[in-house]
Amino acid sequence: MSQITGRALHYVFKIGNRAKNSHFFRNILGMKVLRHEEFKEGCEAQCNGPYDNRWSKTMVGYGPESTHFVFELTYNYGVSSYEMGNDFAGVVLKSQESIERALANNYPMSDVDGKKLLISPDGYKFYIIPEPQPECRDPVVNVGLHVTNLAESKKYWHNILLMKIVSEDDTSLLLNYSDMQAALNLKQISEPLDRAKAYGRIAFSVPKDQQPYINEVIQENNGKILTPLIELDTPGKETVRVIILADPDGHEICFVDDEGFTKLSAMENDADQNLDKYIGKDPFQKEMDAQEQ
């Protein structure tokens, strides 16, 4: 196959306090709640990590999942925090508006290489370019992951998964499947990589008939498949087929069929209210609030 017609979808964050994260992503970064889903037990593809318990998924972003790169906030009931590793490098956004909201809300910021750094309640870094949010494209510029061997990562992501190289130097590699999408920024580090407990997952969609190729080419190159092709159900919504991979550093990658995901990811008009309802009735949220008072 000469190319994979992939579409960058989202990155998964494990979060510990839905109320604090709701404030950060909605009121500081200015993202919208696109959909909210509740699950009674763990995901077959470990979408919520290695937990077999009740959990929720909240999709947030600057626009519909069909046109924007968004973020999946995964909440495991009863888990208030996760140990952070050094695997996640950060998100780059264009959003002067987020800077202004942070100032108005006295949210901590610092200066890093001409950008403003905002850190989410769980420790995830967002680097804000001080420019107005673009109207014709997604404000999410790229998502960064740390890697320990840039040459091996280039072979995996470019030669095997067929992502296009946007730019590269001795310490970083920028890739995408399309110039109008958020890019993946791989950054070399010298110390061992630790994914700890807070590790995430990046997701792409591809046409369903391309998923078997991904399965085959990973096997041919002795790559790691965490979850072979599997059908995943969401109550009341479309069933999708996914394959979950791990790159040379263990970063998790989900390829979901575009046909099913397009239907699954339709925006919900009541997503905001739905999220707030479950935050309000969550006994673990009340415990966290009480401990902080």
Disulfide bonds with the S-S distance in Angstrom:
none
